[in-house]
Amino acid sequence: MWWVLASCVVAVDQTVTITDPVDRIAVDVTGGDLHVTGGPGPITITADFGGPGGSPIDYHQDSTDLSVVYQCDLCGGKLTLHAPSETELAVNVGAGDLWVDQMTGPVQAGLSAGSAHVHGAGVGPVELSLAVGNIDASFATPPDSLVGEIQTGVIDVTVPNLVPYALTLDAKGGRIHTAGITELDSAPNSISLTAGAGDIRLTGR
């Protein structure tokens, strides 16, 4: 039995560089963490995984849309993506955490079992949907639209208090804490946060 298991163990250490123009990136990771960082330079995708069930990076570009799929059944590790900050991002993570830094364009993320850490976000819109885990998000500029939904976990969001926000906050099984936020129902910038079981903290700075 040991020989059978050992033969299935695959270590993946691979980097792919995309030089053609890309406006939107869709990423699907079944297991493991996903790290996305915005900045100058070409798009790079790096897989660093070990354990049974690992596979090479599967990617495809159709015009200016790039899709990336990483299948990781029982292995562990992370997929790291570097892209221009304004690139639109749509991700799904099965079992693992999501880290998004300095991505200022639209961000849509769904996680089944893991937390979402989004820092230095821009106008968006930003949409985060989690089953079990926490949302930790901060914005460099006021978001046009932020939607955060979580079934079980805590939502902690910090936004610039440079504009008023239209707020919809619902903590079904927890408490709501707000500080430094100017609320205006007719404001064009909107924040909607829903926690099924957990607290919501919204801070303006």
C-alpha positions in Angstrom: 0.0 0.0 0.0 2.9 2.4 0.8 4.2 2.1 -2.8 0.7 2.8 -4.2 0.4 6.0 -2.1 4.0 7.1 -2.8 3.5 6.7 -6.6 0.5 9.2 -6.4 2.5 11.9 -4.6 3.2 14.7 -7.0 5.2 17.9 -6.2 4.3 20.7 -8.5 6.6 23.8 -8.8 5.7 25.6 -12.0 5.6 29.2 -13.3 3.7 30.4 -16.4 4.1 33.9 -17.9 1.4 35.5 -20.0 2.5 38.3 -22.2 -0.6 38.9 -24.3 -3.1 41.6 -23.1 -5.7 40.4 -20.6 -8.7 42.3 -19.2 -10.3 39.5 -17.1 -8.9 36.6 -15.2 -11.0 33.7 -13.9 -9.4 31.3 -11.5 -10.7 28.0 -10.1 -8.7 26.3 -7.3 -10.2 23.1 -5.9 -7.8 22.9 -2.9 -5.0 25.1 -1.5 -4.6 28.8 -1.1 -4.8 31.4 -3.8 -2.6 34.6 -3.6 -3.3 37.4 -6.1 -1.1 40.5 -6.2 -1.6 43.6 -8.5 1.3 45.6 -9.9 3.3 46.3 -13.1 4.7 43.7 -15.4 3.3 40.7 -17.2 0.9 38.2 -15.7 2.6 35.3 -13.9 1.1 32.2 -12.4 3.1 30.0 -10.0 2.0 26.7 -8.6 3.7 25.4 -5.4 1.9 22.2 -4.3 2.9 18.9 -2.8 1.0 15.7 -2.0 -1.4 13.3 -3.8 -3.6 14.8 -6.5 -1.5 17.6 -7.7 -1.4 18.5 -11.4 0.2 21.1 -13.8 -1.4 24.5 -14.2 -4.3 24.4 -16.7 -4.8 27.7 -18.4 -6.5 29.1 -21.5 -6.7 32.5 -23.1 -9.6 33.5 -25.3 -9.1 37.1 -26.7 -8.5 39.2 -23.5 -10.1 36.6 -21.1 -7.7 34.3 -19.2 -9.0 31.2 -17.4 -6.8 29.3 -14.9 -7.8 26.0 -13.3 -5.8 24.2 -10.7 -7.0 20.7 -9.6 -5.7 19.7 -6.1 -7.6 16.9 -4.6 -5.6 15.9 -1.5 -2.5 18.0 -1.9 -1.6 21.2 -0.2 0.1 24.4 -1.2 -0.7 27.7 -3.0 -1.3 29.2 -6.4 0.2 32.6 -6.8 -1.0 35.1 -9.5 0.6 38.5 -10.3 -1.4 40.7 -12.7 -1.9 44.4 -13.5 -3.9 46.0 -10.7 -6.9 47.1 -12.9 -7.5 43.5 -14.2 -10.9 42.1 -13.5 -10.8 39.1 -11.2 -13.3 36.3 -10.7 -12.2 33.4 -8.5 -13.5 30.2 -6.8 -11.6 28.5 -4.1 -12.8 25.1 -2.8 -10.8 24.4 0.4 -8.3 27.2 1.1 -7.8 30.8 1.8 -7.8 33.7 -0.6 -5.4 36.7 -0.5 -5.9 39.6 -2.8 -3.6 42.6 -2.6 -3.6 45.8 -4.6 -6.2 44.7 -7.2 -8.2 47.9 -7.9 -10.6 46.6 -10.5 -13.7 44.4 -10.2 -13.3 41.4 -7.9 -15.7 38.5 -7.5 -14.8 35.7 -5.2 -16.6 32.6 -3.9 -15.1 30.3 -1.2 -16.4 27.0 0.2 -14.1 26.5 3.2 -11.6 29.3 3.8 -11.2 33.0 4.6 -10.9 36.0 2.2 -8.3 38.6 2.8 -8.6 41.6 0.5 -6.3 44.6 0.9 -5.7 47.7 -1.1 -8.8 47.3 -3.1 -10.2 50.0 -5.4 -13.5 51.1 -6.7 -14.5 47.6 -7.6 -17.2 46.5 -7.6 -16.2 43.9 -5.0 -18.3 40.8 -4.3 -17.2 38.2 -1.7 -19.3 35.1 -0.9 -18.2 32.6 1.7 -19.6 29.5 3.3 -17.3 29.0 6.3 -14.5 31.4 7.0 -13.9 35.1 7.7 -13.9 38.2 5.4 -11.1 40.7 6.1 -11.1 43.6 3.6 -9.6 47.1 3.3 -9.9 49.6 0.5 -7.4 52.2 -0.8 -10.2 54.2 -2.4 -14.0 54.2 -1.7 -15.7 51.3 -3.4 -18.5 51.9 -5.8 -20.1 48.7 -4.5 -19.1 46.1 -1.9 -21.2 43.0 -1.3 -20.0 40.6 1.4 -21.9 37.5 2.4 -20.9 34.8 4.8 -22.8 31.9 6.3 -20.5 31.3 9.3 -17.7 33.7 10.3 -16.8 37.3 10.9 -16.8 40.2 8.5 -14.3 43.0 9.1 -14.2 45.8 6.5 -12.3 49.1 6.5 -13.1 51.8 3.9 -12.0 55.4 3.4 -14.5 57.8 5.0 -14.2 60.3 2.1 -17.8 59.8 0.9 -21.1 58.7 2.4 -22.2 55.2 1.9 -25.6 53.5 1.5 -25.5 50.7 4.0 -27.3 47.3 4.3 -26.0 45.4 7.3 -27.5 42.2 8.6 -25.9 40.0 11.2 -28.5 37.3 11.9 -26.5 35.5 14.6 -24.1 38.2 15.8 -23.6 41.9 16.4 -23.0 44.9 14.1 -20.2 47.4 15.0 -19.7 50.6 12.9 -17.3 53.5 13.5 -16.3 56.4 11.4 -18.9 55.8 8.7 -21.1 58.5 7.1 -24.4 56.8 6.1 -26.7 58.2 3.4 -29.4 56.1 1.9 -29.2 57.9 -1.5 -25.4 57.7 -1.7 -24.0 56.2 -5.0 -21.4 54.2 -3.1 -23.0 51.2 -1.4 -22.0 48.5 1.1 -24.0 45.4 1.8 -22.8 42.9 4.4 -24.6 39.8 5.6 -23.4 37.4 8.2 -25.5 34.3 9.0 -23.6 33.4 12.2 -21.0 36.0 13.2 -20.3 39.7 13.8 -20.0 42.5 11.3 -17.4 45.3 11.9 -17.4 48.2 9.5 -14.8 51.0 10.0 -14.3 54.3 8.1 -10.8 55.8 8.2 
